[in-house]
Amino acid sequence: MPGRRPLAILFLAVALAGCVTTASPAQPAPTRSPVTPHARRVGRSSPSPASPDITLAFAGDVNFASRTARLLRHPASAFGPVSAVLGSADFTAVNLETAVTSRGTPQPKQFHFRTTGKAFRAIRAAGIDLVTMANNHVLDYGQAGLKDTLKAAKAARFPYVGIGPNARAAWAPYLTTIKGTSIAIIGVSQVAELASSWAATPGRPGEANSIDTRRTLAAVRAAKKRADVVIVFMHWGTEGPMTLS
């Protein structure tokens, strides 16, 4: 792997509001797609001969529903002190676990999250570079909600992975180069609930979901041909309580 540099990956247990649905058991990882416009961006760090290390930060479930909705009254400070941590990495990504819409029909599930376009302002202000939206809440309000979410992300000019107007876009990698190292990030959900109707297909908007193992693995293989480092940002696991002190 030419031009490799050490990567320091920081996983943050930051959750403005946690996911509240039990995920299915672990499954294989990612599928492939060519790069779409939302998947291109250059990392904010410039080469630094004195510091060749690269720090990547990944944080978990973020939404602005229920008790956290009030944080969007002041988007610039919505993340509070944790912004200093998020912004200190060379590259930071979080799981934005919500629909961005005021329309749509609640899907047949227990919990539903939605917010406004101010969420992208808050995320940008916190020093976050990318969101994955492949999760079990992005289609909480169906296809109408997803359409609005895609429109809101485009209007905000904010990079995202894991959803799209078709499977090719949903599984497309985000590509960036940081300090001379090319990195590809793919967003995939592993939550089985409603996955068969939420997963994107060639003719249906939706999310990248590992229920389509063939496409997920193909995405990883294709990304590996284009980047020194491939990261699969997967939403998965078993729900459990978390206490924030």
C-alpha positions as CSV (number, residue, x, y, z in Angstrom):
1,M,0.0,0.0,0.0
2,P,2.1,2.9,-1.2
3,G,2.2,6.1,0.7
4,R,0.7,4.6,3.9
5,R,0.8,6.7,7.0
6,P,-0.1,5.7,10.6
7,L,-3.8,6.2,11.4
8,A,-5.0,7.0,14.8
9,I,-8.7,6.2,15.0
10,L,-10.7,7.8,17.8
11,F,-14.1,6.3,18.5
12,L,-16.3,8.6,20.6
13,A,-19.2,7.4,22.6
14,V,-21.0,10.7,21.9
15,A,-24.7,10.4,21.5
16,L,-27.0,13.4,21.6
17,A,-29.8,10.8,21.5
18,G,-29.2,7.1,21.2
19,C,-30.8,4.7,18.8
20,V,-33.7,2.8,20.4
21,T,-34.3,-0.3,18.4
22,T,-32.6,-3.7,18.8
23,A,-30.4,-4.6,15.9
24,S,-30.0,-8.0,14.4
25,P,-26.9,-10.2,15.0
26,A,-23.7,-9.1,13.3
27,Q,-23.4,-9.7,9.5
28,P,-20.8,-9.3,6.8
29,A,-19.7,-5.9,5.7
30,P,-20.1,-3.5,2.7
31,T,-21.1,-3.2,-1.1
32,R,-20.0,-1.1,-4.0
33,S,-20.8,2.0,-6.1
34,P,-19.1,4.6,-8.1
35,V,-18.4,7.9,-6.6
36,T,-21.3,10.4,-6.8
37,P,-21.0,14.2,-6.3
38,H,-21.7,14.0,-2.6
39,A,-18.9,11.5,-2.1
40,R,-16.0,13.8,-3.1
41,R,-14.1,16.1,-0.7
42,V,-10.6,16.9,0.3
43,G,-9.8,16.6,4.0
44,R,-9.3,19.8,5.9
45,S,-5.7,19.0,7.0
46,S,-2.8,20.0,4.8
47,P,0.3,17.9,4.6
48,S,2.6,18.4,7.6
49,P,6.1,16.9,7.3
50,A,6.5,17.3,11.0
51,S,3.4,15.3,11.8
52,P,2.7,12.4,9.4
53,D,0.2,10.7,11.6
54,I,-3.5,11.0,10.7
55,T,-6.2,11.1,13.3
56,L,-9.7,10.0,12.4
57,A,-12.6,10.5,14.8
58,F,-15.9,8.5,14.6
59,A,-18.9,9.2,16.9
60,G,-22.2,7.4,17.3
61,D,-25.9,8.1,17.2
62,V,-26.8,11.8,16.8
63,N,-30.3,13.2,16.3
64,F,-32.2,16.3,17.4
65,A,-35.5,14.8,18.4
66,S,-37.4,15.0,21.7
67,R,-35.2,16.3,24.5
68,T,-32.4,17.2,22.2
69,A,-34.5,19.3,19.8
70,R,-33.9,22.4,21.8
71,L,-30.2,22.3,21.0
72,L,-31.0,23.5,17.5
73,R,-32.2,26.9,18.9
74,H,-28.5,27.7,18.7
75,P,-26.9,25.4,16.1
76,A,-23.4,27.0,16.4
77,S,-23.2,25.6,20.0
78,A,-25.4,22.6,19.8
79,F,-22.6,20.1,20.5
80,G,-21.2,22.1,23.4
81,P,-17.7,21.2,24.7
82,V,-17.4,18.0,22.7
83,S,-17.0,20.2,19.6
84,A,-13.4,20.7,20.6
85,V,-12.8,17.0,20.5
86,L,-14.6,16.5,17.2
87,G,-12.8,19.4,15.6
88,S,-9.4,18.4,16.7
89,A,-9.1,15.3,14.5
90,D,-7.9,15.5,10.9
91,F,-11.3,14.0,9.8
92,T,-14.5,13.4,11.8
93,A,-17.6,11.5,10.9
94,V,-20.8,10.8,12.9
95,N,-24.0,8.7,12.5
96,L,-26.8,11.2,11.8
97,E,-29.7,9.0,12.9
98,T,-32.8,10.9,11.8
99,A,-34.9,11.9,8.9
100,V,-34.7,15.6,8.0
101,T,-38.3,16.3,7.1
102,S,-41.7,17.7,8.2
103,R,-43.6,15.4,5.9
104,G,-44.1,11.7,5.4
105,T,-45.9,8.8,7.1
106,P,-44.5,7.2,10.3
107,Q,-43.3,3.7,9.5
108,P,-44.5,0.6,11.4
109,K,-41.9,0.8,14.2
110,Q,-41.8,1.9,17.8
111,F,-39.6,5.0,17.6
112,H,-39.5,7.8,15.0
113,F,-36.9,10.6,14.8
114,R,-37.0,13.7,12.6
115,T,-35.5,17.2,12.6
116,T,-34.9,20.3,10.4
117,G,-32.2,21.4,8.1
118,K,-30.6,23.2,11.1
119,A,-29.1,19.9,12.0
120,F,-26.5,20.2,9.2
121,R,-25.6,23.7,10.5
122,A,-25.0,22.3,14.0
123,I,-22.9,19.4,12.6
124,R,-20.7,21.7,10.5
125,A,-20.2,24.0,13.4
126,A,-19.0,21.1,15.6
127,G,-16.1,20.4,13.2
128,I,-17.7,17.3,11.6
129,D,-16.7,16.5,8.0
130,L,-19.1,13.7,7.1
131,V,-22.2,11.9,8.2
132,T,-23.4,8.4,7.6
133,M,-27.2,8.1,7.3
134,A,-27.3,4.4,6.8
135,N,-29.3,3.5,10.0
136,N,-32.7,2.5,11.3
137,H,-34.2,6.0,11.5
138,V,-33.4,7.7,8.2
139,L,-36.6,6.4,6.6
140,D,-38.7,6.7,9.7
141,Y,-41.1,8.8,7.6
142,G,-41.0,6.8,4.5
143,Q,-39.9,7.8,1.0
144,A,-41.3,11.3,1.3
145,G,-39.1,11.8,4.4
146,L,-36.1,10.4,2.6
147,K,-36.6,12.6,-0.4
148,D,-36.6,15.6,1.9
149,T,-33.5,14.4,3.8
150,L,-31.6,14.1,0.5
151,K,-32.8,17.5,-0.5
152,A,-31.8,19.0,2.8
153,A,-28.3,17.5,2.7
154,K,-27.8,18.9,-0.8
155,A,-29.1,22.3,0.2
156,A,-26.6,22.4,3.1
157,R,-23.8,21.1,0.8
158,F,-22.9,18.7,3.5
159,P,-21.2,15.4,2.6
160,Y,-22.9,12.1,3.5
161,V,-22.8,8.4,2.8
162,G,-25.2,5.5,3.2
163,I,-28.3,6.8,1.4
164,G,-29.2,7.8,-2.1
165,P,-31.8,8.0,-4.9
166,N,-30.7,4.5,-5.9
167,A,-28.4,1.6,-4.8
168,R,-25.5,3.0,-6.8
169,A,-25.6,6.2,-4.9
170,A,-26.4,4.7,-1.5
171,W,-23.3,2.4,-1.5
172,A,-21.0,5.0,-3.1
173,P,-17.9,5.8,-1.1
174,Y,-16.9,9.2,0.2
175,L,-13.3,9.9,-1.0
176,T,-10.8,12.2,0.6
177,T,-7.0,12.6,0.7
178,I,-5.4,13.6,4.0
179,K,-1.7,14.2,4.3
180,G,-1.1,12.3,1.1
181,T,-3.2,9.2,2.1
182,S,-6.3,8.5,0.1
183,I,-9.3,7.3,2.2
184,A,-12.6,5.9,1.2
185,I,-15.5,5.7,3.6
186,I,-18.7,3.6,3.0
187,G,-21.8,3.9,5.2
188,V,-23.9,0.8,5.8
189,S,-26.6,-0.2,8.2
190,Q,-26.8,-3.8,9.6
191,V,-30.2,-3.3,11.4
192,A,-32.6,-5.9,10.0
193,E,-35.9,-4.1,11.0
194,L,-37.7,-3.0,7.8
195,A,-34.4,-3.5,5.9
196,S,-36.1,-5.3,2.9
197,S,-38.2,-2.2,2.3
198,W,-35.6,0.4,3.3
199,A,-32.6,-0.8,1.4
200,A,-31.9,1.0,-1.9
201,T,-32.3,-0.8,-5.2
202,P,-31.4,0.2,-8.7
203,G,-34.9,1.8,-9.0
204,R,-35.7,2.7,-5.4
205,P,-34.2,5.4,-3.1
206,G,-33.1,4.1,0.2
207,E,-30.2,3.2,2.4
208,A,-27.1,0.9,2.1
209,N,-27.9,-2.1,4.2
210,S,-25.8,-5.3,4.7
211,I,-29.0,-7.3,3.9
212,D,-27.6,-7.0,0.4
213,T,-24.3,-8.7,1.2
214,R,-23.3,-9.0,-2.4
215,R,-23.5,-5.3,-3.1
216,T,-21.9,-4.4,0.2
217,L,-18.9,-6.6,-0.4
218,A,-18.6,-5.3,-4.0
219,A,-18.5,-1.7,-2.7
220,V,-15.6,-2.5,-0.4
221,R,-13.7,-4.2,-3.1
222,A,-14.3,-1.4,-5.6
223,A,-13.3,1.3,-3.0
224,K,-10.1,-0.6,-2.2
225,K,-9.0,-0.1,-5.8
226,R,-9.4,3.7,-5.4
227,A,-8.0,4.4,-1.9
228,D,-5.1,3.5,0.4
229,V,-7.5,3.0,3.3
230,V,-11.1,1.8,3.2
231,I,-13.3,2.3,6.2
232,V,-16.8,0.8,6.6
233,F,-18.9,2.9,9.0
234,M,-21.5,0.4,10.0
235,H,-24.6,1.0,12.2
236,W,-25.1,-2.3,14.1
237,G,-25.2,-4.0,17.4
238,T,-27.6,-4.7,20.3
239,E,-29.5,-1.9,21.9
240,G,-28.5,-1.1,25.5
241,P,-28.8,1.7,28.0
242,M,-26.1,4.3,28.2
243,T,-25.7,6.8,31.0
244,L,-24.2,10.2,30.2
245,S,-22.6,12.0,33.2
